Amino acid sequence: MASSKEVIIIGGGISGLGMAIQLKRLLGHDNFTIYEKSDNIGGTWWHNRYPACACDIPSHFYSYSFALNPDWTSMYPGRDELHRYFMSVADRYDILPRCQFNTMCLDLRWDSARSLWICTFQNTETGQTFVREAPVVVSAVGTLDRPYIPQLEGAESFQGKMFHSARWDDSLEVRNKNIVVLGNGASATQFVPELVKQVAPKGQVTQLVRSAHWWTKRGNPTYSSAFKLTMKYIPLAARIYRVFLAWELEKVFYSFLMTKDGARMRQKIRDTTNSYIENDAPSQYRQVLKPNYEPGCKRRVNTATYLAALHSPNMHLAKDNAVKIGPRHVETASGETYPADAIIFATGFMTQKWLHPIQVKGENGRDLHQVWDSTGGAEAYKGTVVTGFPNFFILYGPNAATGQHSVIFHSECQINYTCRLLRQVLSGSSPAASIMVKPEAQRRDLAWVHGRLKNLVFNSGCQSWWMDPETKKNTFIYPDPMFLYWLRTIFPRWSDFEVRRVESPKSSISRVLTSALLSLGVGSLALMSLKDSERPEDADGFFEARRSAGAKAGVDADEQTRRRQRKKRTESSLRIVIQEGLGQLSIILEPGNFSFYRFSQIMALFSLGRGASVQAGVTICCLVAFVLFGYDQGVFGGILQNEDWQNQFDRPNDAKTGIIVSCYNLGCLAGCIFDLYVLTRFAITVNFFVGDKLGRRRTIWLAMVLVLVGATLQTTAYNVPHLVIGRVVTGLGTGIKTSTVPMYQSELCEAESRGRLVSSEVLFVGVGITIAYWFDFGMSYVGGAIAWRLPIAFQMVFALGVVVLVFALPESPRWLFVKGRDQEAINVLCQVHDKDPSDPYIVSESTSIQKAIELELAANKNDSFLSIFRNDTIRTRYRILLAWGVQFMNQAGGINLVVYYIPSVLVQNVGLSPRMSQVLGGCINMMFMFGSILPSFALDRMGRRKTMIWGCTGLSICMLMVAVLLSRVGYSNGHTCASAAVAFFFLYMLIFGMSVNCVPWVYVPEILPLESRTRGTAIGISSNWLWNFTVVMITPVIINRLQWKAYLIFMVTNLLFVPAFYFFYPETSNFKLEDVDLIFSQGGNPVSVARQMTKDMRRNNINVNSNGTISVDTEKSQTMIVESA
């Protein structure tokens, strides 16, 4: 392997400068040289010096993310200001001393034996050639450095000045001269208006064009001092503004799609351009200026001065081709002759001549240009690397350009991606000799690129500099939004690369020993942070317990237990090392982490006491969590009609609205899956650590943290992707929370109050929805962005409350028993029920829990994820399906049609005004809350089965009546029918709150066995979020297209739930959680068994004895003993 680690960068433009800086910033590598063929850095902004030369991308986004400039003078800065910016960045990072100017690269050859590139350069001033060797070469030559000048007959006879606009002749005198301009691209659009002014009063500018452009009228507003100060001193202001500008540019990509939405956007561009031409251009030029190809097929041209300049008597525009040049004139194909004192070519660049004139030869002498010729045009994996050419990177390479975005943003994506790849070669004690993309990976990537390009506007028939003129292959454009390119270049897919290493046995041994020492060191830190088995009652005990943890372990555990603990701690340490690539997240979440543990223990010092106060604390914590749940559900209902929100997100159509709203539910579904896999006994997909270690409290804490992060992202959203990401993260936290909080509440309350308490949680969902709706309504009078940003941000208040409160609460005793922490579990039972450990109730409760665990462990000996789907002696699979089904009923009845969209429904289907719809929407959702009051006090007396059966029947009738009444809208009695339909919406929400709203949340943790309760609850709740997403996603579409028929769908689903619940779902009210196992272990139909057991419970007094048996004392004082296992 080469001993040198020098990096050669070819080109000192935007990409070359950025590459050099990021080598220093990201890799700490300063052994590089930039070879630039001109006499200064800046690339395009150094070469182009024509009058009025300026950028057509907003300045705050046309700058490096690591070097923001708050002092831009205008939105679209001129060439001089841009070049000053790049010079200042080069000075800041001390790049100029590592630049070698006036040096052109001629040849690159790969030496496989030494893993080196042999590079031949030429001094452009002296003609002297020299050779440099380096293991890595980065090409940053760009595509706009080779001007295209057509070969015209007689050009050598011309006696005036003749040049390309990219090589402007500053000595040109134009006053009273005749200037012929060939071409009308972006450059000509900028300098022609200036020439028209300068040739006056007697001169003439003649512009010969072959095709027209899609013109956009655009001014160039200057930035005020206040704006500059805001960008400079307000934290994140410049970053947020960049995000806004990025989305405005990103939206243009969707006009490239050959879809109905894309066609609609292109028609809007067509109308705007035609209107601009009709209003601003002279009538004789309008047909010349109007293009006849699809908008977007060529890059749009932005101008505020060009069409106005066409009115000047010193300007002449002709659609004609120059065919011959005389000493002082230009002849055209139409036979016209135009006098010329100077000829300026604005004919673009040779963009398809990638890397010319550099000769590049890789492995086995393969010539890169011959390879590209054989494939019909240049191509590279992610536009950056080519198979067969190790350690060679191309910035702004084939199919890496953007048709609408900032070149700098895209270049940074490639630069950062290259740095991540180069880390293998330049960093570490044993770096790789070379890295190269695999052929199959490159083929796969290119097949996707060119397959997607077929469905974009670039292939619609026009000829642009993005297309190879001979092969018609688009070698320039990346066929997706730049946001997605950024995502795809964050993490290299290492399986796509071949990394070659050359190392001695000594270095291999050294690397192994280093890894071992690292593991030992990190493992020692982890061992110091692992939590103790008991929680002290006071501050002194807390710190004393930390000091005496080892002594206690020796007293309380036998040798076998100590070995097991050491093994677990060792595994924990190794896991931290293995998960280093995931950053610090796994360490933060590790229950043994000292900071996490200390916060938990310090919060525990603020004890809630015992008995009723603890139960009240648990209830309050769970209720606040479900208020947050309801608030999240309802907050967008009132925002969707907000005018500022609509404008901010470009007035999304029905499908996009469905995506914005329903992506939250996808996050919730992902949260349930996270809860299912990560927080259960064996993590499968997101393996932060093995084992069901978090418990209920820490899981709730994690969920609230995710909600806080998601709420922050939503509050600061300035574009749809930003908003969607925030809603998905919030949904992730909500999914984890909703699969844990009901289970936590159920496991800390008595059987006779379980239904009432868990139903209260669902009542407070209604409270949260009501708060959200009326908060939205009140803020609608404020106006501006705060009218929707503040309601979204307000959810953080509830999340913070739960984060603080949850650690002052006890852990679930059932979870502690499962983990073998029996004494802690008994202490929690004593604390919650305010009894002594010897109290018969505590003895009975702890014994029944332990026996239930033994019964379930016996039934689930194979403790894998799939074991919960086996039809064992306690019928776990059947119970999982019941849990999944009851949550399906909760959503498939159409509730979120009302919760999310009732204002939209009242506007579109009923015909009410937006303001009245918001008022009625809030009132309708209050019925949800009022309906939930009854089961919160009486569900245990009402029963689960009866409540669901009459509730589904009532909901079906309501949906039927809504459909019937809305079908009459538009007839003579339509207004009366619409009003009656609103009344049935009120009744629907009242019935739902009284029945289907609360039963599933109580029923799921009740019906599941303890050993499978975490996973089973997650599966059940995942059904809720899956169908929640489905209903929310399709609702905007069906209420618009099916109108009143949409409600018949939900009438049918509710009606089908009635026989399903009657025949398959057993009654569980007033049963202890451990006793529910008996319903399913007796054999026969569980519905019949539960009915019989309920009758027996009414006639007899059933208790769980301390030996684990169940005794039934009959009225005749006879005793029957039933073994529980």
BELHUBEL-V160935 format. One record per pair of residues at least 6 apart in sequence whose ideal C-beta (glycine too) atoms are under 7 Angstrom apart, sorted by sequence separation. I is the first residue (numbers start at 1). J is the second residue. If there is no record, write none. Layout:
I&J, I&J
This chain:
23&29, 24&30, 40&46, 63&69, 90&96, 163&169, 199&205, 231&237, 256&262, 309&315, 331&337, 361&367, 362&368, 372&378, 380&386, 386&392, 425&431, 453&459, 463&469, 536&542, 587&593, 608&614, 639&645, 677&683, 717&723, 830&836, 835&841, 870&876, 871&877, 906&912, 968&974, 1080&1086, 1104&1110, 1105&1111, 1113&1119, 9&16, 55&62, 110&117, 111&118, 122&129, 181&188, 230&237, 231&238, 254&261, 255&262, 310&317, 324&331, 372&379, 424&431, 425&432, 467&474, 468&475, 478&485, 579&586, 677&684, 683&690, 780&787, 830&837, 835&842, 860&867, 870&877, 871&878, 907&914, 935&942, 1039&1046, 1079&1086, 1082&1089, 38&46, 73&81, 121&129, 161&169, 254&262, 278&286, 281&289, 322&330, 323&331, 329&337, 330&338, 360&368, 385&393, 402&410, 424&432, 458&466, 466&474, 557&565, 588&596, 652&660, 677&685, 678&686, 682&690, 694&702, 746&754, 749&757, 779&787, 816&824, 817&825, 833&841, 868&876, 869&877, 897&905, 912&920, 939&947, 969&977, 1005&1013, 1008&1016, 1038&1046, 1068&1076, 1102&1110, 1103&1111, 1111&1119, 1112&1120, 23&32, 38&47, 108&117, 109&118, 120&129, 121&130, 196&205, 277&286, 323&332, 329&338, 384&393, 425&434, 536&545, 553&562, 608&617, 677&686, 713&722, 714&723, 717&726, 816&825, 833&842, 968&977, 969&978, 1008&1017, 9&19, 195&205, 231&241, 255&265, 322&332, 323&333, 329&339, 330&340, 384&394, 400&410, 425&435, 466&476, 576&586, 678&688, 681&691, 907&917, 1079&1089, 1102&1112, 1111&1121, 1112&1122, 9&20, 108&119, 120&131, 121&132, 161&172, 181&192, 254&265, 255&266, 321&332, 328&339, 329&340, 424&435, 466&477, 534&545, 576&587, 681&692, 779&790, 826&837, 869&880, 906&917, 1079&1090, 20&32, 60&72, 119&131, 277&289, 320&332, 321&333, 328&340, 553&565, 674&686, 680&692, 713&725, 714&726, 745&757, 746&758, 779&791, 813&825, 816&828, 830&842, 860&872, 868&880, 935&947, 965&977, 966&978, 1005&1017, 1100&1112, 1101&1113, 1109&1121, 1110&1122, 59&72, 107&120, 118&131, 119&132, 192&205, 277&290, 320&333, 330&343, 355&368, 384&397, 532&545, 679&692, 713&726, 714&727, 745&758, 829&842, 859&872, 1004&1017, 1066&1079, 1100&1113, 1109&1122, 20&34, 105&119, 106&120, 255&269, 320&334, 380&394, 383&397, 400&414, 421&435, 576&590, 859&873, 903&917, 906&920, 1079&1093, 1100&1114, 1109&1123, 1110&1124, 59&74, 106&121, 118&133, 119&134, 149&164, 192&207, 383&398, 396&411, 459&474, 679&694, 776&791, 813&828, 859&874, 903&918, 906&921, 965&980, 966&981, 1078&1093, 1109&1124, 7&23, 59&75, 69&85, 105&121, 106&122, 117&133, 179&195, 274&290, 320&336, 383&399, 384&400, 395&411, 458&474, 710&726, 713&729, 714&730, 742&758, 745&761, 775&791, 813&829, 826&842, 829&845, 860&876, 965&981, 1004&1020, 1096&1112, 1099&1115, 1108&1124, 58&75, 59&76, 104&121, 116&133, 117&134, 147&164, 380&397, 383&400, 532&549, 640&657, 710&727, 811&828, 829&846, 859&876, 16&34, 58&76, 59&77, 103&121, 104&122, 116&134, 119&137, 325&343, 354&372, 368&386, 380&398, 396&414, 572&590, 810&828, 856&874, 903&921, 116&135, 147&166, 188&207, 379&398, 395&414, 458&477, 710&729, 711&730, 742&761, 772&791, 775&794, 855&874, 902&921, 962&981, 56&76, 103&123, 104&124, 115&135, 117&137, 147&167, 179&199, 378&398, 379&399, 395&415, 572&592, 679&699, 709&729, 710&730, 741&761, 826&846, 1066&1086, 55&76, 102&123, 103&124, 174&195, 368&389, 453&474, 810&831, 825&846, 1066&1087, 12&34, 54&76, 55&77, 63&85, 67&89, 102&124, 165&187, 177&199, 366&388, 810&832, 902&924, 962&984, 1065&1087, 9&32, 54&77, 102&125, 106&129, 165&188, 175&198, 176&199, 184&207, 456&479, 706&729, 707&730, 710&733, 961&984, 962&985, 1064&1087, 1066&1089, 1067&1090, 7&31, 9&33, 12&36, 17&41, 54&78, 174&198, 175&199, 179&203, 181&205, 354&378, 453&477, 675&699, 1063&1087, 1066&1090, 1067&1091, 6&31, 7&32, 8&33, 9&34, 10&35, 11&36, 53&78, 54&79, 64&89, 67&92, 174&199, 178&203, 184&209, 270&295, 285&310, 363&388, 393&418, 636&661, 5&31, 6&32, 53&79, 165&191, 176&202, 177&203, 178&204, 179&205, 180&206, 181&207, 182&208, 183&209, 269&295, 281&307, 362&388, 453&479, 706&732, 707&733, 898&924, 899&925, 958&984, 6&33, 8&35, 55&82, 176&203, 280&307, 362&389, 363&390, 452&479, 706&733, 707&734, 1067&1094, 1070&1097, 175&203, 180&208, 266&294, 280&308, 282&310, 452&480, 12&41, 13&42, 14&43, 108&137, 174&203, 184&213, 266&295, 281&310, 282&311, 288&317, 360&389, 704&733, 958&987, 13&43, 49&79, 266&296, 277&307, 362&392, 384&414, 449&479, 703&733, 958&988, 12&43, 13&44, 48&79, 288&319, 383&414, 11&43, 285&317, 817&849, 384&417, 703&736, 817&850, 955&988, 958&991, 45&79, 384&418, 391&425, 702&736, 703&737, 382&417, 814&849, 818&853, 817&853, 955&991, 45&82, 46&83, 699&736, 700&737, 703&740, 954&991, 955&992, 45&83, 530&569, 255&295, 256&296, 700&740, 951&991, 25&66, 42&83, 45&86, 255&296, 699&740, 700&741, 955&996, 527&569, 530&572, 391&434, 951&994, 42&86, 354&398, 390&434, 391&435, 696&740, 700&744, 951&995, 952&996, 41&86, 390&435, 950&995, 951&996, 18&64, 390&436, 526&572, 527&573, 389&436, 523&570, 526&573, 696&743, 948&995, 696&744, 947&995, 948&996, 41&90, 387&436, 387&437, 399&449, 523&573, 526&576, 387&438, 522&573, 523&574, 948&999, 385&437, 387&439, 947&999, 519&573, 522&576, 214&269, 387&442, 441&496, 519&574, 522&577, 944&999, 381&437, 909&966, 41&99, 215&273, 438&496, 519&577, 674&732, 911&969, 931&989, 944&1002, 214&273, 217&276, 437&496, 438&497, 518&577, 542&601, 893&952, 927&986, 931&990, 935&994, 939&998, 944&1003, 381&441, 437&497, 438&498, 531&591, 660&720, 667&727, 671&731, 675&735, 930&990, 931&991, 934&994, 40&101, 215&276, 381&442, 436&497, 531&592, 663&724, 667&728, 671&732, 675&736, 924&985, 928&989, 931&992, 932&993, 1007&1068, 39&101, 215&277, 435&497, 436&498, 530&592, 666&728, 667&729, 670&732, 671&733, 674&736, 893&955, 920&982, 924&986, 927&989, 931&993, 1006&1068, 36&99, 38&101, 39&102, 382&445, 529&592, 542&605, 660&723, 664&727, 667&730, 668&731, 671&734, 672&735, 927&990, 930&993, 931&994, 935&998, 939&1002, 34&98, 381&445, 435&499, 529&593, 660&724, 663&727, 667&731, 671&735, 675&739, 748&812, 925&989, 928&992, 929&993, 33&98, 34&99, 35&100, 36&101, 37&102, 529&594, 663&728, 666&731, 667&732, 670&735, 671&736, 675&740, 747&812, 894&959, 924&989, 928&993, 932&997, 1003&1068, 32&98, 34&100, 37&103, 434&500, 526&592, 531&597, 535&601, 539&605, 664&730, 665&731, 668&734, 669&735, 747&813, 927&993, 932&998, 33&100, 36&103, 37&104, 379&446, 432&499, 433&500, 538&605, 664&731, 668&735, 672&739, 747&814, 911&978, 1006&1073, 35&103, 432&500, 433&501, 667&735, 744&812, 910&978, 1009&1077, 17&86, 24&93, 432&501, 433&502, 535&604, 1007&1076, 35&105, 668&738, 1006&1076, 421&492, 430&501, 649&720, 910&981, 17&89, 21&93, 410&482, 413&485, 417&489, 420&492, 910&982, 17&90, 409&482, 413&486, 416&489, 430&503, 21&95, 403&477, 649&723, 715&789, 20&95, 401&476, 410&485, 414&489, 417&492, 424&499, 625&700, 212&288, 399&475, 401&477, 402&478, 413&489, 212&289, 214&291, 398&475, 399&476, 401&478, 405&482, 430&507, 715&792, 966&1043, 967&1044, 17&95, 20&98, 212&290, 213&291, 399&477, 400&478, 714&792, 715&793, 966&1044, 212&291, 399&478, 628&707, 211&291, 402&482, 214&295, 429&510, 430&511, 711&792, 963&1044, 429&511, 711&793, 963&1045, 902&985, 216&300, 218&302, 711&795, 748&832, 963&1047, 213&298, 218&303, 219&304, 711&796, 962&1047, 963&1048, 35&121, 214&300, 215&301, 216&302, 218&304, 12&99, 37&124, 217&304, 898&985, 213&301, 215&303, 707&795, 708&796, 711&799, 959&1047, 963&1051, 898&988, 377&468, 708&799, 898&989, 959&1050, 960&1051, 215&307, 707&799, 959&1051, 377&471, 10&105, 376&471, 383&478, 704&799, 956&1051, 959&1054, 377&473, 379&475, 376&473, 378&475, 895&992, 47&145, 377&475, 632&730, 704&802, 705&803, 956&1054, 43&142, 589&688, 590&689, 704&803, 955&1054, 956&1055, 44&144, 586&688, 591&693, 632&734, 700&802, 701&803, 952&1054, 586&689, 591&694, 893&996, 299&403, 629&734, 701&806, 952&1057, 953&1058, 700&806, 890&996, 952&1058, 382&489, 591&698, 889&996, 209&317, 629&737, 8&117, 205&314, 579&688, 629&738, 697&806, 949&1058, 204&314, 205&315, 206&316, 207&317, 208&318, 209&319, 697&807, 890&1000, 8&119, 203&314, 210&321, 889&1000, 2&114, 189&301, 193&305, 204&316, 206&318, 208&320, 625&737, 697&809, 949&1061, 2&115, 193&306, 196&309, 589&702, 887&1000, 948&1061, 949&1062, 1&115, 2&116, 189&303, 192&306, 200&314, 208&322, 351&465, 575&689, 697&811, 886&1000, 50&165, 186&301, 199&314, 626&741, 696&811, 193&309, 196&312, 349&465, 352&468, 625&741, 695&811, 696&812, 945&1061, 189&306, 192&309, 348&465, 695&812, 886&1003, 887&1004, 48&166, 50&168, 196&314, 886&1004, 19&138, 47&166, 49&168, 196&315, 622&741, 696&815, 695&815, 945&1065, 19&140, 49&170, 883&1004, 622&744, 945&1067, 352&475, 622&745, 944&1067, 8&132, 16&140, 208&332, 883&1007, 943&1067, 944&1068, 15&140, 351&476, 882&1007, 883&1008, 944&1069, 8&134, 943&1069, 7&134, 10&137, 13&140, 15&142, 618&745, 6&134, 11&139, 879&1007, 7&136, 8&137, 9&138, 10&139, 11&140, 13&142, 879&1008, 940&1069, 4&134, 5&135, 10&140, 11&141, 56&186, 618&748, 769&899, 879&1009, 909&1039, 940&1070, 4&135, 7&138, 9&140, 10&141, 11&142, 908&1039, 206&338, 896&1028, 900&1032, 908&1040, 2&135, 876&1009, 883&1016, 887&1020, 891&1024, 630&764, 634&768, 887&1021, 890&1024, 897&1031, 901&1035, 905&1039, 909&1043, 626&761, 630&765, 634&769, 638&773, 874&1009, 884&1019, 888&1023, 892&1027, 896&1031, 900&1035, 901&1036, 54&190, 626&762, 629&765, 630&766, 633&769, 637&773, 876&1012, 880&1016, 883&1019, 884&1020, 887&1023, 891&1027, 896&1032, 50&187, 53&190, 623&760, 627&764, 630&767, 631&768, 635&772, 639&776, 648&785, 879&1016, 883&1020, 887&1024, 891&1028, 894&1031, 52&190, 619&757, 623&761, 626&764, 630&768, 634&772, 638&776, 642&780, 780&918, 897&1035, 901&1039, 52&191, 622&761, 626&765, 629&768, 630&769, 634&773, 638&777, 880&1019, 884&1023, 888&1027, 51&191, 182&322, 627&767, 628&768, 631&771, 644&784, 891&1031, 50&191, 623&764, 627&768, 631&772, 635&776, 644&785, 777&918, 52&194, 626&768, 638&780, 777&919, 51&194, 644&787, 645&788, 76&220, 644&788, 868&1012, 75&220, 642&787, 777&922, 74&220, 75&221, 642&788, 74&221, 256&403, 868&1015, 74&222, 773&921, 774&922, 868&1016, 73&222, 74&223, 639&788, 773&922, 73&223, 180&330, 72&223, 253&404, 860&1011, 252&404, 639&791, 773&925, 860&1012, 856&1009, 856&1010, 857&1011, 249&404, 250&405, 770&925, 856&1011, 249&405, 635&791, 769&925, 770&926, 894&1050, 71&228, 249&406, 635&792, 853&1010, 893&1050, 70&228, 180&338, 188&346, 852&1010, 853&1011, 187&346, 769&928, 770&929, 180&340, 297&457, 635&795, 893&1053, 70&231, 178&339, 182&343, 185&346, 296&457, 297&458, 892&1053, 893&1054, 70&232, 178&340, 179&341, 183&345, 184&346, 766&928, 767&929, 178&341, 179&342, 180&343, 181&344, 182&345, 183&346, 185&348, 246&409, 294&457, 297&460, 632&795, 766&929, 177&341, 182&346, 183&347, 298&462, 631&795, 177&342, 179&344, 181&346, 182&347, 183&348, 297&462, 294&460, 298&464, 763&929, 766&932, 158&325, 293&460, 297&464, 628&795, 631&798, 70&238, 159&327, 160&328, 293&461, 889&1057, 157&326, 158&327, 159&328, 293&462, 763&932, 68&238, 152&322, 153&323, 154&324, 155&325, 157&327, 172&342, 628&798, 762&932, 763&933, 152&323, 153&324, 154&325, 627&798, 628&799, 152&324, 153&325, 154&326, 152&325, 763&936, 624&798, 759&935, 760&936, 624&801, 625&802, 759&936, 60&238, 624&802, 165&344, 886&1065, 160&340, 162&342, 165&345, 756&936, 759&939, 60&241, 61&242, 160&341, 161&342, 162&343, 163&344, 164&345, 165&346, 621&802, 684&865, 756&937, 60&242, 160&342, 681&863, 682&864, 882&1064, 160&343, 682&865, 756&939, 882&1065, 61&245, 621&805, 755&939, 756&940, 60&245, 61&246, 158&343, 621&806, 755&940, 58&245, 621&809, 752&940, 617&808, 618&809, 617&809, 818&1010, 149&345, 614&810, 814&1010, 150&347, 258&455, 149&347, 258&456, 148&347, 257&456, 258&457, 148&348, 256&456, 608&808, 148&349, 256&457, 879&1080, 147&349, 148&350, 606&808, 878&1080, 146&349, 604&807, 874&1077, 146&350, 603&807, 604&808, 144&349, 603&808, 875&1080, 143&349, 874&1080, 146&353, 600&807, 874&1081, 143&351, 599&807, 873&1081, 146&356, 141&355, 139&355, 614&831, 615&832, 614&832, 610&831, 611&833, 852&1074, 855&1077, 611&834, 610&834, 848&1072, 849&1074, 852&1077, 848&1074, 766&993, 253&481, 250&481, 250&482, 250&483, 762&997, 762&998, 483&721, 661&900, 759&998, 762&1001, 761&1001, 758&1001, 759&1002, 758&1002, 56&302, 755&1002, 108&358, 107&358, 110&361, 112&363, 106&358, 107&359, 108&360, 109&361, 110&362, 105&358, 110&363, 143&396, 137&391, 139&393, 142&396, 136&391, 137&392, 138&393, 139&394, 140&395, 135&391, 139&395, 848&1104, 138&395, 847&1104, 851&1108, 742&1001, 746&1005, 844&1103, 847&1106, 746&1006, 844&1104, 847&1108, 637&899, 641&903, 742&1004, 743&1005, 844&1106, 637&900, 742&1005, 843&1106, 636&900, 637&901, 640&904, 634&899, 637&902, 638&903, 633&899, 637&903, 858&1125, 855&1124, 743&1013, 855&1125, 854&1125, 641&914, 851&1124, 117&391, 743&1017, 851&1125, 641&918, 739&1017, 110&389, 739&1018, 110&390, 138&418, 638&918, 739&1021, 738&1021, 637&921, 136&422, 533&821, 136&425, 135&425, 534&824, 735&1025, 634&925, 755&1069, 115&433, 752&1070, 115&434, 751&1070, 751&1071, 751&1072, 692&1014, 746&1073, 680&1014, 679&1014, 680&1015, 676&1015, 676&1018, 675&1018, 676&1019, 62&406, 64&408, 61&406, 63&408, 62&408, 672&1018, 65&412, 61&409, 64&412, 57&406, 672&1021, 673&1022, 672&1022, 669&1022, 672&1025, 669&1025, 668&1025, 669&1026, 665&1025, 669&1029, 665&1028, 666&1029, 665&1029, 662&1029, 665&1032, 662&1032, 661&1032, 662&1033, 658&1032, 658&1033, 19&395, 658&1036, 657&1036, 658&1037, 15&395, 15&396, 654&1036, 655&1037, 654&1037, 654&1040, 27&419, 14&407, 18&411, 22&415, 26&419, 14&408, 18&412, 22&416, 27&422, 15&411, 19&415, 23&419, 27&423, 14&411, 18&415, 22&419, 29&426, 27&426, 251&650, 15&415, 27&427, 5&426, 1&433, 247&718, 247&719, 244&718, 243&718, 240&716, 243&719, 240&718, 243&722, 1&502
